[in-house]
Amino acid sequence: MEENKVLDKTTSDNFIKFLKTNSPNKQCADCSKHSPVWVSLSFGIFLCSDCASKHRALGVAVSKVKSTLLDTWTVGDLRRLSVSGNGMIYELGDIKDIRLKYLKGEDYKRKIDLKVKQSLKQKPGLDFMERGDRKGNVIVNEVKAVPIPKFRDSEFVKEENVIKEKTEDKVKIKKENIFLIKKKDTPTVTKSDKKYEINDMPNTRLGFGSKLNK
């Protein structure tokens, strides 16, 4: 497709709106007013009405101005605008005087010219208008199947023995830590013990009697 081909208004309007979704392009490149509707095609920037008038006063040789609402657009116009934009204008320096700033902008315009040539080679025709290229492509990596290793029966038996040995060791340790406490035998007191007198009291608790005198 030839670069000087005029595009239909719907196509050009939609693409310009898309370019203006880029944050720097939402404001005038010179004064930061919101919603700029003019463009300096020479520098590839969006401008408000007041700043566009100042650019027009510089002459077409310095800054060619177009309206995003009224003018028609060629493929080449939109290509140039797509490779530039307000985000690059800082390269001209922080110069308040518009005339001085853009009269010294020939190197900047040549830089844009180089970008246009690169775009023609890489994205001929209307390929540069593909919105996915500006938003970034998502690369989906192929998920590769990971082979599951096969085990021999002997390996399962070996693993089972290891588990069994570990279990037996735990039981052994547990048994070794158990302390068996036996209650010592307490001496029993019988009636034959001469030191004490046992009274049988069936209806009361069993108690010790008085100690006998020798």
Biotite code that builds the C-alpha atoms (Angstrom):
import biotite.structure as struc

atoms = struc.array([
    struc.Atom([0.000, 0.000, 0.000], chain_id="A", res_id=1, res_name="MET", atom_name="CA", element="C"),
    struc.Atom([1.314, 3.440, -0.907], chain_id="A", res_id=2, res_name="GLU", atom_name="CA", element="C"),
    struc.Atom([2.185, 5.785, 1.925], chain_id="A", res_id=3, res_name="GLU", atom_name="CA", element="C"),
    struc.Atom([0.329, 8.705, 0.327], chain_id="A", res_id=4, res_name="ASN", atom_name="CA", element="C"),
    struc.Atom([-2.974, 6.808, 0.157], chain_id="A", res_id=5, res_name="LYS", atom_name="CA", element="C"),
    struc.Atom([-5.733, 8.689, 1.985], chain_id="A", res_id=6, res_name="VAL", atom_name="CA", element="C"),
    struc.Atom([-7.519, 6.548, 4.547], chain_id="A", res_id=7, res_name="LEU", atom_name="CA", element="C"),
    struc.Atom([-11.231, 6.694, 5.250], chain_id="A", res_id=8, res_name="ASP", atom_name="CA", element="C"),
    struc.Atom([-12.192, 8.904, 8.168], chain_id="A", res_id=9, res_name="LYS", atom_name="CA", element="C"),
    struc.Atom([-13.396, 6.065, 10.385], chain_id="A", res_id=10, res_name="THR", atom_name="CA", element="C"),
    struc.Atom([-10.071, 4.232, 10.098], chain_id="A", res_id=11, res_name="THR", atom_name="CA", element="C"),
    struc.Atom([-7.956, 7.321, 10.707], chain_id="A", res_id=12, res_name="SER", atom_name="CA", element="C"),
    struc.Atom([-10.146, 8.553, 13.584], chain_id="A", res_id=13, res_name="ASP", atom_name="CA", element="C"),
    struc.Atom([-10.023, 5.208, 15.360], chain_id="A", res_id=14, res_name="ASN", atom_name="CA", element="C"),
    struc.Atom([-6.249, 4.972, 15.062], chain_id="A", res_id=15, res_name="PHE", atom_name="CA", element="C"),
    struc.Atom([-5.707, 8.541, 16.279], chain_id="A", res_id=16, res_name="ILE", atom_name="CA", element="C"),
    struc.Atom([-7.972, 7.843, 19.251], chain_id="A", res_id=17, res_name="LYS", atom_name="CA", element="C"),
    struc.Atom([-5.890, 4.778, 19.959], chain_id="A", res_id=18, res_name="PHE", atom_name="CA", element="C"),
    struc.Atom([-2.658, 6.806, 19.877], chain_id="A", res_id=19, res_name="LEU", atom_name="CA", element="C"),
    struc.Atom([-4.205, 9.262, 22.318], chain_id="A", res_id=20, res_name="LYS", atom_name="CA", element="C"),
    struc.Atom([-4.733, 6.513, 24.875], chain_id="A", res_id=21, res_name="THR", atom_name="CA", element="C"),
    struc.Atom([-0.988, 6.824, 25.496], chain_id="A", res_id=22, res_name="ASN", atom_name="CA", element="C"),
    struc.Atom([-0.736, 9.074, 28.573], chain_id="A", res_id=23, res_name="SER", atom_name="CA", element="C"),
    struc.Atom([1.678, 11.743, 27.177], chain_id="A", res_id=24, res_name="PRO", atom_name="CA", element="C"),
    struc.Atom([-0.565, 12.180, 24.123], chain_id="A", res_id=25, res_name="ASN", atom_name="CA", element="C"),
    struc.Atom([-3.545, 13.101, 26.304], chain_id="A", res_id=26, res_name="LYS", atom_name="CA", element="C"),
    struc.Atom([-2.031, 16.545, 26.950], chain_id="A", res_id=27, res_name="GLN", atom_name="CA", element="C"),
    struc.Atom([-0.612, 19.284, 24.758], chain_id="A", res_id=28, res_name="CYS", atom_name="CA", element="C"),
    struc.Atom([3.115, 18.740, 24.202], chain_id="A", res_id=29, res_name="ALA", atom_name="CA", element="C"),
    struc.Atom([3.848, 22.440, 24.821], chain_id="A", res_id=30, res_name="ASP", atom_name="CA", element="C"),
    struc.Atom([1.463, 23.627, 27.558], chain_id="A", res_id=31, res_name="CYS", atom_name="CA", element="C"),
    struc.Atom([0.004, 20.378, 29.007], chain_id="A", res_id=32, res_name="SER", atom_name="CA", element="C"),
    struc.Atom([-3.637, 21.309, 28.331], chain_id="A", res_id=33, res_name="LYS", atom_name="CA", element="C"),
    struc.Atom([-5.882, 18.263, 28.235], chain_id="A", res_id=34, res_name="HIS", atom_name="CA", element="C"),
    struc.Atom([-7.540, 16.746, 25.153], chain_id="A", res_id=35, res_name="SER", atom_name="CA", element="C"),
    struc.Atom([-5.402, 18.206, 22.344], chain_id="A", res_id=36, res_name="PRO", atom_name="CA", element="C"),
    struc.Atom([-7.069, 17.999, 18.912], chain_id="A", res_id=37, res_name="VAL", atom_name="CA", element="C"),
    struc.Atom([-4.235, 19.273, 16.708], chain_id="A", res_id=38, res_name="TRP", atom_name="CA", element="C"),
    struc.Atom([-1.021, 17.655, 15.540], chain_id="A", res_id=39, res_name="VAL", atom_name="CA", element="C"),
    struc.Atom([2.362, 18.909, 14.405], chain_id="A", res_id=40, res_name="SER", atom_name="CA", element="C"),
    struc.Atom([3.081, 16.221, 11.837], chain_id="A", res_id=41, res_name="LEU", atom_name="CA", element="C"),
    struc.Atom([6.664, 17.409, 11.429], chain_id="A", res_id=42, res_name="SER", atom_name="CA", element="C"),
    struc.Atom([7.449, 16.651, 15.086], chain_id="A", res_id=43, res_name="PHE", atom_name="CA", element="C"),
    struc.Atom([4.786, 13.983, 15.594], chain_id="A", res_id=44, res_name="GLY", atom_name="CA", element="C"),
    struc.Atom([3.182, 15.646, 18.624], chain_id="A", res_id=45, res_name="ILE", atom_name="CA", element="C"),
    struc.Atom([-0.345, 16.486, 19.807], chain_id="A", res_id=46, res_name="PHE", atom_name="CA", element="C"),
    struc.Atom([-1.152, 20.163, 20.456], chain_id="A", res_id=47, res_name="LEU", atom_name="CA", element="C"),
    struc.Atom([-3.957, 22.314, 21.833], chain_id="A", res_id=48, res_name="CYS", atom_name="CA", element="C"),
    struc.Atom([-5.555, 25.002, 19.629], chain_id="A", res_id=49, res_name="SER", atom_name="CA", element="C"),
    struc.Atom([-3.456, 27.882, 21.027], chain_id="A", res_id=50, res_name="ASP", atom_name="CA", element="C"),
    struc.Atom([-0.128, 26.095, 20.595], chain_id="A", res_id=51, res_name="CYS", atom_name="CA", element="C"),
    struc.Atom([-1.174, 24.831, 17.161], chain_id="A", res_id=52, res_name="ALA", atom_name="CA", element="C"),
    struc.Atom([-1.614, 28.467, 16.079], chain_id="A", res_id=53, res_name="SER", atom_name="CA", element="C"),
    struc.Atom([1.936, 29.231, 17.221], chain_id="A", res_id=54, res_name="LYS", atom_name="CA", element="C"),
    struc.Atom([3.260, 26.257, 15.275], chain_id="A", res_id=55, res_name="HIS", atom_name="CA", element="C"),
    struc.Atom([1.346, 27.353, 12.194], chain_id="A", res_id=56, res_name="ARG", atom_name="CA", element="C"),
    struc.Atom([3.015, 30.749, 12.476], chain_id="A", res_id=57, res_name="ALA", atom_name="CA", element="C"),
    struc.Atom([6.410, 29.032, 12.169], chain_id="A", res_id=58, res_name="LEU", atom_name="CA", element="C"),
    struc.Atom([5.511, 27.960, 8.640], chain_id="A", res_id=59, res_name="GLY", atom_name="CA", element="C"),
    struc.Atom([4.946, 24.555, 7.037], chain_id="A", res_id=60, res_name="VAL", atom_name="CA", element="C"),
    struc.Atom([8.685, 24.110, 6.451], chain_id="A", res_id=61, res_name="ALA", atom_name="CA", element="C"),
    struc.Atom([9.225, 24.117, 10.219], chain_id="A", res_id=62, res_name="VAL", atom_name="CA", element="C"),
    struc.Atom([6.002, 22.595, 11.587], chain_id="A", res_id=63, res_name="SER", atom_name="CA", element="C"),
    struc.Atom([3.175, 21.179, 9.486], chain_id="A", res_id=64, res_name="LYS", atom_name="CA", element="C"),
    struc.Atom([-0.063, 21.332, 11.507], chain_id="A", res_id=65, res_name="VAL", atom_name="CA", element="C"),
    struc.Atom([-3.169, 19.173, 10.964], chain_id="A", res_id=66, res_name="LYS", atom_name="CA", element="C"),
    struc.Atom([-6.525, 18.819, 12.723], chain_id="A", res_id=67, res_name="SER", atom_name="CA", element="C"),
    struc.Atom([-7.477, 15.421, 14.107], chain_id="A", res_id=68, res_name="THR", atom_name="CA", element="C"),
    struc.Atom([-11.148, 16.332, 13.632], chain_id="A", res_id=69, res_name="LEU", atom_name="CA", element="C"),
    struc.Atom([-11.311, 18.018, 10.221], chain_id="A", res_id=70, res_name="LEU", atom_name="CA", element="C"),
    struc.Atom([-8.378, 16.933, 8.062], chain_id="A", res_id=71, res_name="ASP", atom_name="CA", element="C"),
    struc.Atom([-7.858, 13.733, 6.088], chain_id="A", res_id=72, res_name="THR", atom_name="CA", element="C"),
    struc.Atom([-4.925, 11.458, 6.867], chain_id="A", res_id=73, res_name="TRP", atom_name="CA", element="C"),
    struc.Atom([-2.662, 9.338, 4.702], chain_id="A", res_id=74, res_name="THR", atom_name="CA", element="C"),
    struc.Atom([-0.962, 6.089, 5.632], chain_id="A", res_id=75, res_name="VAL", atom_name="CA", element="C"),
    struc.Atom([2.345, 7.962, 5.850], chain_id="A", res_id=76, res_name="GLY", atom_name="CA", element="C"),
    struc.Atom([0.864, 10.614, 8.161], chain_id="A", res_id=77, res_name="ASP", atom_name="CA", element="C"),
    struc.Atom([-0.332, 8.040, 10.663], chain_id="A", res_id=78, res_name="LEU", atom_name="CA", element="C"),
    struc.Atom([2.878, 6.040, 10.421], chain_id="A", res_id=79, res_name="ARG", atom_name="CA", element="C"),
    struc.Atom([4.914, 9.115, 11.342], chain_id="A", res_id=80, res_name="ARG", atom_name="CA", element="C"),
    struc.Atom([2.604, 9.886, 14.241], chain_id="A", res_id=81, res_name="LEU", atom_name="CA", element="C"),
    struc.Atom([2.794, 6.283, 15.470], chain_id="A", res_id=82, res_name="SER", atom_name="CA", element="C"),
    struc.Atom([6.608, 6.244, 15.732], chain_id="A", res_id=83, res_name="VAL", atom_name="CA", element="C"),
    struc.Atom([6.822, 9.565, 17.595], chain_id="A", res_id=84, res_name="SER", atom_name="CA", element="C"),
    struc.Atom([4.384, 11.144, 20.062], chain_id="A", res_id=85, res_name="GLY", atom_name="CA", element="C"),
    struc.Atom([4.550, 13.516, 23.016], chain_id="A", res_id=86, res_name="ASN", atom_name="CA", element="C"),
    struc.Atom([6.601, 11.091, 25.079], chain_id="A", res_id=87, res_name="GLY", atom_name="CA", element="C"),
    struc.Atom([9.711, 11.896, 23.040], chain_id="A", res_id=88, res_name="MET", atom_name="CA", element="C"),
    struc.Atom([9.488, 15.699, 22.971], chain_id="A", res_id=89, res_name="ILE", atom_name="CA", element="C"),
    struc.Atom([11.626, 16.073, 26.112], chain_id="A", res_id=90, res_name="TYR", atom_name="CA", element="C"),
    struc.Atom([14.613, 15.424, 23.832], chain_id="A", res_id=91, res_name="GLU", atom_name="CA", element="C"),
    struc.Atom([14.217, 18.973, 22.497], chain_id="A", res_id=92, res_name="LEU", atom_name="CA", element="C"),
    struc.Atom([14.991, 20.354, 25.949], chain_id="A", res_id=93, res_name="GLY", atom_name="CA", element="C"),
    struc.Atom([12.981, 22.494, 28.351], chain_id="A", res_id=94, res_name="ASP", atom_name="CA", element="C"),
    struc.Atom([12.765, 25.619, 26.200], chain_id="A", res_id=95, res_name="ILE", atom_name="CA", element="C"),
    struc.Atom([9.739, 27.856, 26.847], chain_id="A", res_id=96, res_name="LYS", atom_name="CA", element="C"),
    struc.Atom([10.031, 29.885, 23.648], chain_id="A", res_id=97, res_name="ASP", atom_name="CA", element="C"),
    struc.Atom([8.201, 27.759, 21.048], chain_id="A", res_id=98, res_name="ILE", atom_name="CA", element="C"),
    struc.Atom([9.822, 29.502, 18.102], chain_id="A", res_id=99, res_name="ARG", atom_name="CA", element="C"),
    struc.Atom([13.343, 28.998, 19.453], chain_id="A", res_id=100, res_name="LEU", atom_name="CA", element="C"),
    struc.Atom([12.568, 25.450, 20.519], chain_id="A", res_id=101, res_name="LYS", atom_name="CA", element="C"),
    struc.Atom([11.301, 24.179, 17.167], chain_id="A", res_id=102, res_name="TYR", atom_name="CA", element="C"),
    struc.Atom([13.501, 26.198, 14.847], chain_id="A", res_id=103, res_name="LEU", atom_name="CA", element="C"),
    struc.Atom([16.391, 24.199, 16.337], chain_id="A", res_id=104, res_name="LYS", atom_name="CA", element="C"),
    struc.Atom([14.559, 20.898, 16.018], chain_id="A", res_id=105, res_name="GLY", atom_name="CA", element="C"),
    struc.Atom([15.960, 19.687, 12.694], chain_id="A", res_id=106, res_name="GLU", atom_name="CA", element="C"),
    struc.Atom([17.951, 16.892, 14.321], chain_id="A", res_id=107, res_name="ASP", atom_name="CA", element="C"),
    struc.Atom([14.829, 15.744, 16.113], chain_id="A", res_id=108, res_name="TYR", atom_name="CA", element="C"),
    struc.Atom([12.857, 15.611, 12.853], chain_id="A", res_id=109, res_name="LYS", atom_name="CA", element="C"),
    struc.Atom([15.618, 13.598, 11.194], chain_id="A", res_id=110, res_name="ARG", atom_name="CA", element="C"),
    struc.Atom([15.421, 11.117, 14.052], chain_id="A", res_id=111, res_name="LYS", atom_name="CA", element="C"),
    struc.Atom([11.713, 10.663, 13.355], chain_id="A", res_id=112, res_name="ILE", atom_name="CA", element="C"),
    struc.Atom([12.462, 10.257, 9.636], chain_id="A", res_id=113, res_name="ASP", atom_name="CA", element="C"),
    struc.Atom([14.793, 7.378, 10.502], chain_id="A", res_id=114, res_name="LEU", atom_name="CA", element="C"),
    struc.Atom([12.114, 5.728, 12.632], chain_id="A", res_id=115, res_name="LYS", atom_name="CA", element="C"),
    struc.Atom([9.652, 5.995, 9.752], chain_id="A", res_id=116, res_name="VAL", atom_name="CA", element="C"),
    struc.Atom([12.087, 4.183, 7.432], chain_id="A", res_id=117, res_name="LYS", atom_name="CA", element="C"),
    struc.Atom([12.557, 1.424, 9.988], chain_id="A", res_id=118, res_name="GLN", atom_name="CA", element="C"),
    struc.Atom([8.793, 1.068, 10.354], chain_id="A", res_id=119, res_name="SER", atom_name="CA", element="C"),
    struc.Atom([8.395, 0.755, 6.566], chain_id="A", res_id=120, res_name="LEU", atom_name="CA", element="C"),
    struc.Atom([10.776, -2.197, 6.534], chain_id="A", res_id=121, res_name="LYS", atom_name="CA", element="C"),
    struc.Atom([9.472, -3.931, 9.618], chain_id="A", res_id=122, res_name="GLN", atom_name="CA", element="C"),
    struc.Atom([5.745, -3.223, 9.228], chain_id="A", res_id=123, res_name="LYS", atom_name="CA", element="C"),
    struc.Atom([4.856, -2.423, 5.614], chain_id="A", res_id=124, res_name="PRO", atom_name="CA", element="C"),
    struc.Atom([1.377, -1.387, 4.524], chain_id="A", res_id=125, res_name="GLY", atom_name="CA", element="C"),
    struc.Atom([-1.045, -1.127, 7.423], chain_id="A", res_id=126, res_name="LEU", atom_name="CA", element="C"),
    struc.Atom([0.797, -3.591, 9.658], chain_id="A", res_id=127, res_name="ASP", atom_name="CA", element="C"),
    struc.Atom([1.960, -0.735, 11.887], chain_id="A", res_id=128, res_name="PHE", atom_name="CA", element="C"),
    struc.Atom([-1.677, -0.061, 12.767], chain_id="A", res_id=129, res_name="MET", atom_name="CA", element="C"),
    struc.Atom([-2.079, -3.413, 14.463], chain_id="A", res_id=130, res_name="GLU", atom_name="CA", element="C"),
    struc.Atom([-2.956, -2.412, 18.006], chain_id="A", res_id=131, res_name="ARG", atom_name="CA", element="C"),
    struc.Atom([-1.571, -5.600, 19.492], chain_id="A", res_id=132, res_name="GLY", atom_name="CA", element="C"),
    struc.Atom([1.940, -4.499, 18.510], chain_id="A", res_id=133, res_name="ASP", atom_name="CA", element="C"),
    struc.Atom([1.618, -1.334, 20.592], chain_id="A", res_id=134, res_name="ARG", atom_name="CA", element="C"),
    struc.Atom([-0.004, -3.045, 23.557], chain_id="A", res_id=135, res_name="LYS", atom_name="CA", element="C"),
    struc.Atom([2.522, -5.846, 23.584], chain_id="A", res_id=136, res_name="GLY", atom_name="CA", element="C"),
    struc.Atom([2.207, -9.396, 22.432], chain_id="A", res_id=137, res_name="ASN", atom_name="CA", element="C"),
    struc.Atom([1.664, -12.229, 24.852], chain_id="A", res_id=138, res_name="VAL", atom_name="CA", element="C"),
    struc.Atom([3.919, -15.204, 24.159], chain_id="A", res_id=139, res_name="ILE", atom_name="CA", element="C"),
    struc.Atom([2.406, -18.479, 25.234], chain_id="A", res_id=140, res_name="VAL", atom_name="CA", element="C"),
    struc.Atom([5.041, -21.078, 25.974], chain_id="A", res_id=141, res_name="ASN", atom_name="CA", element="C"),
    struc.Atom([4.267, -24.658, 25.165], chain_id="A", res_id=142, res_name="GLU", atom_name="CA", element="C"),
    struc.Atom([3.822, -26.788, 28.242], chain_id="A", res_id=143, res_name="VAL", atom_name="CA", element="C"),
    struc.Atom([6.032, -29.846, 27.922], chain_id="A", res_id=144, res_name="LYS", atom_name="CA", element="C"),
    struc.Atom([5.026, -33.116, 29.508], chain_id="A", res_id=145, res_name="ALA", atom_name="CA", element="C"),
    struc.Atom([7.469, -34.307, 32.143], chain_id="A", res_id=146, res_name="VAL", atom_name="CA", element="C"),
    struc.Atom([7.995, -38.092, 31.921], chain_id="A", res_id=147, res_name="PRO", atom_name="CA", element="C"),
    struc.Atom([7.231, -39.987, 35.108], chain_id="A", res_id=148, res_name="ILE", atom_name="CA", element="C"),
    struc.Atom([10.073, -42.392, 36.016], chain_id="A", res_id=149, res_name="PRO", atom_name="CA", element="C"),
    struc.Atom([9.209, -46.062, 36.146], chain_id="A", res_id=150, res_name="LYS", atom_name="CA", element="C"),
    struc.Atom([10.261, -48.047, 39.189], chain_id="A", res_id=151, res_name="PHE", atom_name="CA", element="C"),
    struc.Atom([11.215, -51.701, 39.300], chain_id="A", res_id=152, res_name="ARG", atom_name="CA", element="C"),
    struc.Atom([9.552, -54.050, 41.774], chain_id="A", res_id=153, res_name="ASP", atom_name="CA", element="C"),
    struc.Atom([12.843, -54.412, 43.637], chain_id="A", res_id=154, res_name="SER", atom_name="CA", element="C"),
    struc.Atom([12.884, -50.647, 44.255], chain_id="A", res_id=155, res_name="GLU", atom_name="CA", element="C"),
    struc.Atom([9.418, -50.788, 45.797], chain_id="A", res_id=156, res_name="PHE", atom_name="CA", element="C"),
    struc.Atom([10.511, -53.680, 48.037], chain_id="A", res_id=157, res_name="VAL", atom_name="CA", element="C"),
    struc.Atom([13.615, -51.751, 49.033], chain_id="A", res_id=158, res_name="LYS", atom_name="CA", element="C"),
    struc.Atom([11.540, -48.697, 49.898], chain_id="A", res_id=159, res_name="GLU", atom_name="CA", element="C"),
    struc.Atom([9.120, -50.837, 51.888], chain_id="A", res_id=160, res_name="GLU", atom_name="CA", element="C"),
    struc.Atom([11.997, -52.349, 53.893], chain_id="A", res_id=161, res_name="ASN", atom_name="CA", element="C"),
    struc.Atom([13.377, -48.906, 54.658], chain_id="A", res_id=162, res_name="VAL", atom_name="CA", element="C"),
    struc.Atom([9.989, -47.781, 55.960], chain_id="A", res_id=163, res_name="ILE", atom_name="CA", element="C"),
    struc.Atom([9.677, -50.960, 58.018], chain_id="A", res_id=164, res_name="LYS", atom_name="CA", element="C"),
    struc.Atom([13.137, -50.516, 59.525], chain_id="A", res_id=165, res_name="GLU", atom_name="CA", element="C"),
    struc.Atom([12.439, -46.895, 60.421], chain_id="A", res_id=166, res_name="LYS", atom_name="CA", element="C"),
    struc.Atom([9.134, -47.897, 62.019], chain_id="A", res_id=167, res_name="THR", atom_name="CA", element="C"),
    struc.Atom([10.778, -50.645, 64.068], chain_id="A", res_id=168, res_name="GLU", atom_name="CA", element="C"),
    struc.Atom([13.489, -48.239, 65.220], chain_id="A", res_id=169, res_name="ASP", atom_name="CA", element="C"),
    struc.Atom([10.858, -45.792, 66.437], chain_id="A", res_id=170, res_name="LYS", atom_name="CA", element="C"),
    struc.Atom([9.020, -48.537, 68.334], chain_id="A", res_id=171, res_name="VAL", atom_name="CA", element="C"),
    struc.Atom([12.306, -49.690, 69.866], chain_id="A", res_id=172, res_name="LYS", atom_name="CA", element="C"),
    struc.Atom([13.186, -46.185, 71.004], chain_id="A", res_id=173, res_name="ILE", atom_name="CA", element="C"),
    struc.Atom([9.722, -45.729, 72.402], chain_id="A", res_id=174, res_name="LYS", atom_name="CA", element="C"),
    struc.Atom([9.961, -48.940, 74.387], chain_id="A", res_id=175, res_name="LYS", atom_name="CA", element="C"),
    struc.Atom([13.362, -47.995, 75.772], chain_id="A", res_id=176, res_name="GLU", atom_name="CA", element="C"),
    struc.Atom([11.958, -44.732, 77.085], chain_id="A", res_id=177, res_name="ASN", atom_name="CA", element="C"),
    struc.Atom([9.140, -46.408, 79.011], chain_id="A", res_id=178, res_name="ILE", atom_name="CA", element="C"),
    struc.Atom([9.772, -46.740, 82.775], chain_id="A", res_id=179, res_name="PHE", atom_name="CA", element="C"),
    struc.Atom([7.815, -49.369, 84.655], chain_id="A", res_id=180, res_name="LEU", atom_name="CA", element="C"),
    struc.Atom([7.144, -48.293, 88.224], chain_id="A", res_id=181, res_name="ILE", atom_name="CA", element="C"),
    struc.Atom([6.130, -51.014, 90.636], chain_id="A", res_id=182, res_name="LYS", atom_name="CA", element="C"),
    struc.Atom([4.615, -50.158, 93.970], chain_id="A", res_id=183, res_name="LYS", atom_name="CA", element="C"),
    struc.Atom([6.659, -51.527, 96.800], chain_id="A", res_id=184, res_name="LYS", atom_name="CA", element="C"),
    struc.Atom([5.006, -54.028, 99.080], chain_id="A", res_id=185, res_name="ASP", atom_name="CA", element="C"),
    struc.Atom([3.722, -52.424, 102.219], chain_id="A", res_id=186, res_name="THR", atom_name="CA", element="C"),
    struc.Atom([3.969, -54.391, 105.446], chain_id="A", res_id=187, res_name="PRO", atom_name="CA", element="C"),
    struc.Atom([0.716, -55.830, 106.588], chain_id="A", res_id=188, res_name="THR", atom_name="CA", element="C"),
    struc.Atom([-0.444, -55.719, 110.142], chain_id="A", res_id=189, res_name="VAL", atom_name="CA", element="C"),
    struc.Atom([-1.903, -58.889, 111.554], chain_id="A", res_id=190, res_name="THR", atom_name="CA", element="C"),
    struc.Atom([-3.514, -59.827, 114.826], chain_id="A", res_id=191, res_name="LYS", atom_name="CA", element="C"),
    struc.Atom([-0.418, -61.814, 115.732], chain_id="A", res_id=192, res_name="SER", atom_name="CA", element="C"),
    struc.Atom([1.599, -58.596, 115.873], chain_id="A", res_id=193, res_name="ASP", atom_name="CA", element="C"),
    struc.Atom([1.968, -57.991, 119.571], chain_id="A", res_id=194, res_name="LYS", atom_name="CA", element="C"),
    struc.Atom([2.719, -54.324, 119.167], chain_id="A", res_id=195, res_name="LYS", atom_name="CA", element="C"),
    struc.Atom([-0.749, -53.464, 117.988], chain_id="A", res_id=196, res_name="TYR", atom_name="CA", element="C"),
    struc.Atom([-4.235, -54.490, 118.918], chain_id="A", res_id=197, res_name="GLU", atom_name="CA", element="C"),
    struc.Atom([-6.641, -54.870, 116.041], chain_id="A", res_id=198, res_name="ILE", atom_name="CA", element="C"),
    struc.Atom([-10.294, -54.303, 116.700], chain_id="A", res_id=199, res_name="ASN", atom_name="CA", element="C"),
    struc.Atom([-12.824, -55.776, 114.336], chain_id="A", res_id=200, res_name="ASP", atom_name="CA", element="C"),
    struc.Atom([-15.370, -53.089, 113.631], chain_id="A", res_id=201, res_name="MET", atom_name="CA", element="C"),
    struc.Atom([-17.628, -54.277, 110.802], chain_id="A", res_id=202, res_name="PRO", atom_name="CA", element="C"),
    struc.Atom([-19.784, -51.147, 110.708], chain_id="A", res_id=203, res_name="ASN", atom_name="CA", element="C"),
    struc.Atom([-16.947, -48.650, 110.858], chain_id="A", res_id=204, res_name="THR", atom_name="CA", element="C"),
    struc.Atom([-13.664, -47.983, 109.156], chain_id="A", res_id=205, res_name="ARG", atom_name="CA", element="C"),
    struc.Atom([-10.723, -50.131, 110.084], chain_id="A", res_id=206, res_name="LEU", atom_name="CA", element="C"),
    struc.Atom([-8.400, -48.322, 112.447], chain_id="A", res_id=207, res_name="GLY", atom_name="CA", element="C"),
    struc.Atom([-5.467, -48.928, 114.709], chain_id="A", res_id=208, res_name="PHE", atom_name="CA", element="C"),
    struc.Atom([-5.985, -49.618, 118.348], chain_id="A", res_id=209, res_name="GLY", atom_name="CA", element="C"),
    struc.Atom([-3.976, -48.395, 121.267], chain_id="A", res_id=210, res_name="SER", atom_name="CA", element="C"),
    struc.Atom([-0.424, -49.508, 121.650], chain_id="A", res_id=211, res_name="LYS", atom_name="CA", element="C"),
    struc.Atom([0.033, -52.271, 124.205], chain_id="A", res_id=212, res_name="LEU", atom_name="CA", element="C"),
    struc.Atom([2.448, -51.852, 127.047], chain_id="A", res_id=213, res_name="ASN", atom_name="CA", element="C"),
    struc.Atom([5.103, -54.422, 127.341], chain_id="A", res_id=214, res_name="LYS", atom_name="CA", element="C"),
])
